[in-house]
Amino acid sequence: MRARMPALALVVFFAGCAGGPLNPHGPTRPARLVPLYPGHSMAQHQAEASKVMITSQGTVSSQAGLEMFRQGGNIVDAAVAVSFAISVERPQSTGIGGGGFLMFYEKKRDRVHVWDFRERAPARAHAKMFLKEDGTPDPLRSIDGPLAVAVPGLVRGLWDIHRRHGKLPWATVVAPAVKLAQEGFPVYPHLVDAIKDRAAVLKLDPEAARTFFTPEGEVPPVGYRLLQPELAHTLRTIAEKGPDGFYKGKVARLMVESIQARGGKMSLADLANYQTRERRPVEGSYRGYKIYSMPPPSSGGTHVVQILNLLEPQNLRQWGPQHAETVHRFATAGQIAFADRARYMGDPDFSGVPVKKLTSKAYAKHMQAFFGERALSSATFPLKRLPDGPTETTHFTLADGEDNVVVSTQTINGWFGAGMMGQGTGVVLNNEMDDFAQKVGAQNLFGAVGGDKNLVAPGKRPLSSMSPTIIFKDGRPVLALGTPSGTRIITCVAQTALNVMEFGMPLYDAVAATRFHHQWQPEELRVEDPSLPEETLVALRGKGHNVVAKALGCQIQAVQRTAKGWLGVSDPRGEGLAIGE
């Protein structure tokens, strides 16, 4: 499969004065920025408001969250409404057949709540289920079809969060999603691209073929109205019965029958026994800022903090955000972090994960020895290379006038998950089993290398890179952000945060700046379009980097405190919406 990004205009935009700290070593070239998504205005991607702010990848989804506030609901009501609505609006990215993570800073208690509703391996799953007879991995088994499906956690997670912190009735927060599924919405370019990319697999599933293609069996054109009546019925059942409407009864039976009929391992007991986990956030600091991010089974928060720790002593401000020296050192930090990801990361309920060590300033100081004039070689951290893959997932960020903040990243993994649906339910089933390691040293569809701590086991949660992050200054939240895009999530969040904290860039510029990424394996420094200046690329190649022009797929959704309230930015690379009042 191949990841696609929306076509960008060929115009290269430059930032104005960033308003950041002066460079003591002379003037810094303004950062290159990506252009706005074709046909979109700045008003769609940047908004400022005093009371509430919502940024998400879905236009209707952001509006659904705002409507909850208008009905007297709180930030958790709005977050749950956005979650269900975006499950309908972006079926290629997320859905009630998937899972995710959510962080909620509750001002009243001055506490960061962390909710893990990541999918789990079925009870009959085992470590060799994706290996051929000769012991080599069979990647398609964990990507397409019934073996790829893990036990979904999204509905149970949203119910548990809302029951604890919500204000409005449960049926009220699910209602916008029901309406959207029943009445439909115009298909947008990214959804068309996803359907094209997964057409061969989707057409093997009768309900997916009927739902996502025209009556003539064609990929729908932009503007075609996508109706999901079976999903609307399932959502109504969930609105009436809560999680029992999904994990038990007819919906559960239909999903399990669809999976088992094609050789899958999920059972009704797997669904009925699913439980959400509350966890403690990963904590870090950077130049006076306090950082909270997602703990394992996501590797994201640990490595965002680790990358920032590694770069804090580097004094990147002297060069600027896109100088060759800055990019080189950022790439080195990424290589170190991803090597540690492969070695140490997994489900903490099954094995110890040394989060405190990896996020400590002492460990970062020790690893400064790896920073040199040349790019690190894969021989430094050797493992077998396998191909990279597509990007998906979704993220949204909310803030209100009382300093409460919610960040959540949710997913069905690859585009349209396993490429199959629970017949009669409208539920797109995830392919989250691919986030396990098929064997030690093998890579998943995002190119991430797996270690023994991330091998398949019954009830285990696969490793993730999702990095919902909240940053504080002087005891108040000042920046909250996250993004989809597999392993690139970690570096995109870290780079955007650096753009704000280190370089003092305005939030829009920090989000829109050309991004770069290194994850150790594959051994390449990815740079998106519009690329960095040619002299910068020449200098990076001179340091031994294998520079590759390739989209990262990240779509940062961020909010930042301002003198007027909250500033929201929905990444200009995508079709999202920043909205507030």
Secondary structure by P-SEA (a helix, b strand, c coil): ccccccccccbbbbbcccccccccccccccbbbbcccccccccccccccccbbbbcccaaaaaaaaaaaaacccaaaaaaaaaaaaaaaccccccccccbbbbbbcccccbbbbbbbccccccccccccccccccccccccccccccccccccaaaaaaaaaaccccccccccaaaaaaaaaacccccaaaaaaaaaaaaaaaacaaaaaccccccccccccccccccaaaaaaaaaaaacccccccccaaaaaaaaaaaaacccccaaaaaabbbbbbbccccccccbbbbbbccccaaaaaaaaaaaaaccccccccccccaaaaaaaaaaaaaaaaaaaccccccccccccccccccaaaaaaacccccccccccccbbbbbbbcccccbbbbbbbccccbbbbbbbcccccccccccccccccccccccccccccccccccccccccccccccccccccccccbbbbbcccccccccccccccaaaaaaaaaaaacccccccaaaaaacbbbbbcccccccccccccccaaaaaaaaaacccccccccbbbbbbbbbccccbbbbcccccccccccc
